[in-house]
């Protein structure tokens, strides 16, 4: 990681550009997080609906074959588990957004801090926030990936379970 510069001797135009880039990056991360939450919510809803539908179909079946019951239960559980992992990615987290409250400037104003120094410190703070956001986004992307893959595997796992159960229980 780069060493934090001496802001007092920095070119104010360069510092403002670095600050603008940091704000743009934080805004882009926020948009990425929002769209990821939307994808995860939709997929979780789909998986929950499919799992619930399978359970309802099994419960209303008039004399279900044991192997179909086993396969259906496995499929429903796997769909619901995949959906749960997707939902975990949508839970509230402390992600940093661009901008600061005006009161964050009060000490700088009271101490008559040079603008270039105040903006430089803000730029360094944005850099820390960007790195922390990256960690959160990466963790949530991993949970979503596993949730999506597990849910996609549900039909295959249900079919394999039904086949194995059929082979083990046939006369």
N, C-alpha and C positions, 0 to 999 in steps of 0.2 A: 504494500500500500504506500502511496506517495506521502511524503512529509507535508504537513500543513504549512503553507507559506507565511511569511511575515506580512500580514495584511497592511500594516501601516505604510509600507513602501510599494505596495502593489498599484498597478494602473487601474483606476476606478472603472474605466470602460471594460477592461478585461474581467474584473470582478463582477460587474453587472451582467456580462454575458454568461459567466459561469453560473451565477445565480439564476438567470433566465433558463439556462439548460437544466439546472437542478429542479426548478419548478416544473418544467415541461416533462422531465422524467418522472417526477412524483405524480403528475396528472395522468401520464400514460399508465403507470402502475395501478392507479386507482381505477381507470377504465378497464384494464386487464382483469383486475380483481372482481369488478362488477360483472363483467361478461362471463368470467369463470363461475361465479356464483349462480348466474342465470342458467348456464349449461348444466351445472351440477343439480340445481333444483328441478329442472325439467326431467333429467334422466332419473333422479331419485323418484319423482312422481310416476314416471312410466314403470320403473321396476316395482314400486309398491303396488301399483294398480294391477300389474301382471301377476305378482305374487298373491295378492288378495283374490284375484279372479280364479287362480288355480285352486286356492284353498276353498273358495265357494263352490267351485265345480266338484271338487272331491267330496265336500260335505253333502252336496245334494245328489251325488251319484246313487242310484238305486242298488246296487250290489257291486261295488267296485272290485275289480280283480286286485289281489294283494300286490302284485308287481307294479300295476299302474298306480296304486296308492303310494307305494314306496317312491317311485320315480317322481310322482307329482309333489310329494312332500319335500323331497330333496330340491326339486326345481324351485318351488315356492320359497323355501328357506334361503337358497342361494340368491334368488332375485332380491329378496328383502334385505339380505346382508349386503349385497352390492349397493342397493339404494341407501342403506344406512351409512356406508362409507362416503357416498356422494353427499349426503346430508351433513356429515361431519365437516366437509369443506366449506359449507355455507354458514357455519356458526360464527357469531361475531368475534372478530379479532382486532387487535390494536394496530391497524395499518395507518401509516402516516400519510397525510394529505398535504398538498401544497399550501403555502401561506401560514401566517402566524396571526395571533390576536394582537391588536394594537398595544395591549399592556406589556407584551414581550419587549417593546421598545422603550418602556418607561425608564429603566435603569440606564440605558445608553443615552437617553435624552438628558436625564438628571446629571449624568457624569460628563456630559458634553463630549461623548466619544466621537471620533472622526467617522464620517459616513463610510469611507472605504473600509475601515476596520469592522464596523458593525455589519456591513454587507458581506465582508469576508467571513466573519464568524457565522453568519446565517448560511452562507454557502457551504461551509464545513459541516454545519448541522444538517443541512439537506443531504449531504453525502452520507452521513451516518444513517439518516432516515431511509435513504434509498437502499442501503445495504440490509437494513433490518426488514424492509418490505420484501426484498428479494428472498430472504430466508422464509418468510411467511408464505409467499406465493409458491415457492418451490415445494414446501411441505404440503400445502393444499393441493398442488398439482399431482403430487405422488398419491395422495389419498383418493383423488378423483380418478386417476388412472387405474388404480387397483379396483375401485368401486365399479368403474365401467367394464373392466375386463372380467371381473367376477360375475357381474350380471350377464354379460354376453356369454359366459360359459354355462349359465344355468340350464339351458335346454340340453346341451350335450351331457352335462352331469346327470340331469334327470333321466335322459334316455339310457345312459350307461347303467345307472342304478336300476332302472326298470328291467333292462336286459339281464343284468347279473342276478337280480332277485328272481326273475322268471326262470333262469337256468338253475338256480339253487333250489327252487321250490317245486319244480315240475315233477310229476310222478315218474 
